[in-house]
Amino acid sequence: MSRGIVYVASLAHSGSTLLDLLLGVHPQMVGLGEVSKVLDLDSDGVDENLHMACTCGQRAGECSFWGEFLTELKWLDGNSKKAKYEALIAHFYKQYDNSVQLVDSSKYRQSIATITSIGDVQLRVLHLIKDVRSFCLSHRRSTLPELEIQRLPKLLNSEALSLWLYGHTIKAPSYLFWKWFLRNRSLIRYLDESELSFTSVSYDQLAKDPQHSMGKIFSFLELEPLNSSNLVPAQSKSHIFLGNPMIGDSEKLSAVRYDDRWQQDDDWRLAADIYGAIMDFNQKMVYPQ
């Protein structure tokens, strides 16, 4: 029997962690977060991240899933991403039977190519897409935190200058609108051409009505639906320790809530007025009839 992998493909700041956790609530699914980030760790990187909190409540180095595999990953340092992924799948199915599907929310399509090169794997893809206006605001609000953790370089050692310059270049609404449009359209074309089994998921509809959206997803994955009372991120069996801003946030984990702050914001309005074609695409993909 083929081993099942469900891949969440999306842009950053589109809700992939929430979807991963909700999938992990189902008894036949276990999410592992952004697998690609884990497999990219070298031996030193593994050691540096052993203390990170996992959604199971343990530190990564003590986690019932990641603890043993991270030790193995150190021995695989220098091997190809494919070899590391094969080792991960083997480790996963030592712990779970073939009725359980692995969820990988690495987002980007490079990992899809790696998975499809591995034999005896049934891959299905969930293309998660967020309203472009909300996506724009999320990226703009993330600029200061990204400077603080040095994900973005601080220019001339000036926070104020950096915020101004990024806000008018790679964090400008026009740039973000086009980034969102071109990358989502490219991803859809790639999935179409690859002939993979995939479906698009609206983050906004998922957050507003999780039972309806997750019911459609479970149907696509040929799984039994769950009652709405079970669709709580805190009940997830997923093991996520990298790329998860929800860890430790009891409010976010206690229920699914829609963040509608973008509706009261003005940053995106001019871009939305100018780029009608992008807004038409947004309507089609995020709010399908």
C-alpha positions in Angstrom: 0.0 0.0 0.0 1.3 3.5 -0.9 2.2 5.8 1.9 0.1 8.9 2.0 1.5 12.4 2.0 -0.7 15.6 2.1 1.2 18.7 1.1 0.1 22.2 1.9 1.3 24.5 -0.8 1.0 28.2 -0.2 2.7 31.6 0.1 4.1 32.7 3.4 1.6 34.4 5.8 -1.3 32.4 4.3 -2.4 30.2 7.2 -0.5 27.0 6.5 0.2 26.4 10.2 -3.5 26.6 11.1 -4.4 24.2 8.3 -1.6 21.8 9.3 -2.9 21.7 12.9 -6.5 21.2 11.9 -5.5 18.3 9.6 -3.7 16.8 12.6 -6.9 16.7 14.6 -8.1 13.9 12.3 -7.2 10.4 13.7 -5.7 9.4 10.3 -3.4 12.4 9.8 -0.3 13.7 11.6 1.2 17.1 10.6 4.9 17.7 10.8 5.0 21.4 9.9 7.6 22.7 7.4 9.5 19.5 6.8 11.8 21.2 4.3 13.1 23.6 7.1 13.9 20.6 9.3 15.7 18.6 6.5 17.8 21.7 5.7 19.3 21.7 9.2 22.9 20.7 9.3 24.4 18.9 12.3 25.0 22.2 14.2 21.5 23.4 13.2 19.9 20.3 14.7 21.8 20.9 18.0 20.7 24.6 18.0 17.0 23.6 17.6 16.7 20.7 20.1 15.3 23.1 22.7 12.5 24.3 20.4 8.9 23.6 21.6 6.9 21.1 19.7 3.1 21.2 19.5 3.0 17.9 21.3 4.2 19.8 24.4 7.8 18.5 24.5 11.0 20.0 23.4 12.0 18.9 19.9 14.9 16.8 21.2 12.6 15.0 23.6 9.6 14.7 21.2 8.3 11.2 20.7 8.5 11.8 16.9 11.3 14.3 16.3 13.7 13.2 19.1 14.9 10.0 17.5 14.7 11.4 13.9 16.8 14.5 14.7 19.6 12.2 15.9 19.4 10.3 12.6 19.3 13.6 10.7 22.7 14.6 12.1 24.1 11.4 10.6 22.5 12.3 7.2 24.3 15.6 7.1 25.6 16.1 3.6 23.1 13.7 2.0 20.6 14.9 -0.6 17.2 16.3 0.3 15.6 13.2 -1.3 17.6 10.8 0.9 16.6 12.8 4.0 13.0 12.8 3.0 13.1 9.1 2.4 14.5 8.6 5.9 11.8 10.8 7.3 9.0 8.8 5.6 10.6 5.5 6.9 10.7 6.9 10.4 7.1 8.1 10.2 5.8 4.7 9.1 7.7 3.0 11.9 5.5 4.9 14.3 2.2 4.9 12.3 0.5 2.4 10.1 -0.2 3.0 6.4 -3.8 4.3 7.2 -2.2 7.5 8.6 -1.1 10.3 6.3 1.8 12.5 6.8 1.1 16.3 6.5 3.9 18.5 5.2 3.2 22.2 5.2 6.6 23.3 3.6 4.6 25.6 1.2 7.0 25.8 -1.7 6.9 23.7 -4.9 10.5 22.6 -4.7 9.5 20.1 -2.0 6.7 18.8 -4.2 9.3 17.8 -6.8 11.4 16.0 -4.1 8.3 14.1 -2.9 7.2 13.0 -6.3 10.7 11.6 -7.0 10.2 9.1 -4.1 8.6 5.8 -5.0 5.6 4.3 -3.3 4.1 7.6 -2.2 0.6 8.8 -2.8 0.8 12.6 -2.8 -2.1 15.0 -2.7 -1.8 18.7 -2.5 -3.9 21.4 -0.8 -3.3 24.8 -2.4 -4.0 27.3 0.3 -4.7 30.8 -0.8 -5.5 33.9 1.3 -7.2 37.1 0.3 -4.6 39.3 -1.3 -5.6 42.3 0.9 -5.1 40.3 4.1 -1.9 38.8 2.7 -0.6 42.3 2.0 -1.3 43.6 5.5 0.3 40.5 7.1 3.5 41.0 5.2 3.6 44.7 6.0 3.0 44.1 9.7 5.7 41.4 9.8 8.5 43.9 8.7 9.5 45.0 12.2 9.5 41.5 13.7 11.6 40.3 10.7 14.1 43.0 11.4 14.3 42.1 15.1 15.1 38.5 14.4 17.4 39.5 11.5 15.4 37.7 8.8 15.6 41.1 7.0 19.0 43.0 7.2 18.9 46.3 9.1 20.1 49.0 6.7 22.9 51.3 7.9 22.0 50.0 11.4 18.8 52.2 11.3 15.5 50.6 12.1 13.6 53.7 11.0 15.4 53.8 7.6 14.9 50.1 7.1 11.2 50.3 7.8 10.8 53.1 5.4 12.8 51.5 2.6 11.3 48.1 2.9 7.8 49.7 3.1 8.4 51.3 -0.3 10.0 48.3 -2.0 9.5 44.6 -1.2 6.8 45.5 1.4 5.0 48.0 -0.8 1.3 47.0 -1.5 1.8 47.1 -5.2 4.8 44.7 -5.0 2.9 42.4 -2.6 -0.2 42.3 -4.8 1.9 41.3 -7.9 3.9 38.8 -5.8 0.7 37.2 -4.5 -0.8 37.0 -8.0 2.2 35.8 -10.0 3.2 33.1 -7.5 -0.2 31.7 -6.9 -1.0 31.6 -10.6 2.4 29.9 -11.2 1.7 27.4 -8.5 -1.7 26.5 -10.0 -0.2 26.1 -13.5 2.6 23.9 -12.0 0.0 21.7 -10.3 -2.1 21.4 -13.4 0.8 20.5 -15.6 2.2 18.0 -13.0 -1.1 16.1 -13.1 -1.0 15.8 -9.3 -4.2 15.4 -7.3 -4.9 18.8 -5.8 -7.6 21.2 -4.6 -7.6 24.9 -3.7 -8.5 25.9 -0.2 -9.6 29.5 0.7 -7.9 30.5 4.0 -10.6 33.1 4.6 -13.5 30.6 4.2 -11.6 28.1 6.3 -11.2 30.6 9.2 -14.8 31.8 9.0 -16.4 28.3 8.7 -13.9 25.6 9.6 -16.4 22.8 9.6 -17.6 23.4 6.1 -14.1 23.9 4.7 -12.5 21.0 6.5 -15.4 18.8 5.5 -14.6 19.5 1.8 -10.9 18.8 2.5 -11.6 15.5 4.3 -13.9 14.5 1.4 -11.1 15.3 -1.1 -8.7 13.2 1.0 -11.3 10.4 1.2 -11.6 10.6 5.0 -14.5 10.7 7.4 -15.5 14.3 8.4 -15.2 15.5 12.0 -17.7 17.3 14.3 -17.1 21.0 14.6 -16.4 20.6 18.3 -13.3 18.6 17.4 -11.9 21.2 15.0 -9.7 22.9 17.6 -6.0 23.5 16.9 -5.1 22.6 20.5 -6.5 19.0 19.9 -4.1 18.4 17.0 -1.7 15.4 17.1 0.7 17.3 14.8 4.4 17.6 15.7 5.5 21.1 14.6 8.5 22.8 16.0 9.8 25.0 13.2 8.0 27.9 11.5 5.1 27.8 13.9 4.1 31.2 15.4 1.1 29.7 17.1 3.1 27.6 19.6 2.5 28.8 23.1 -0.4 31.1 22.1 -3.3 29.5 24.0 -5.8 31.9 22.5 -4.9 31.0 18.9 -4.9 27.3 19.8 -8.2 27.3 21.6 -10.4 28.1 18.6 -10.3 29.0 14.9 -10.8 32.8 14.6 -10.8 34.9 11.5 -8.4 37.9 11.6 -10.3 40.7 9.8 -8.0 43.5 10.7 -7.3 44.1 7.0 -10.8 45.3 6.5 -10.2 48.4 8.6 -6.8 49.1 7.0 -6.1 51.5 4.1 -2.7 50.3 3.0 -4.0 48.0 0.3 -6.8 50.1 -1.1 -5.0 52.0 -3.8 -3.4 48.7 -5.1 -6.8 47.1 -5.1 -8.3 50.0 -7.1 -5.5 49.9 -9.7 -5.1 46.1 -10.2 -8.6 45.1 -11.2 -7.4 41.8 -12.8 -5.7 40.8 -9.6 -8.9 41.5 -7.6 -10.9 39.4 -10.1 -8.4 36.5 -9.6 -8.7 37.1 -5.8 -12.5 36.8 -6.0 -12.4 33.7 -8.1 -9.9 31.8 -6.0 -10.7 33.0 -2.4 -14.5 33.4 -2.7 -15.6 30.8 -5.3 -19.3 30.4 -5.9 
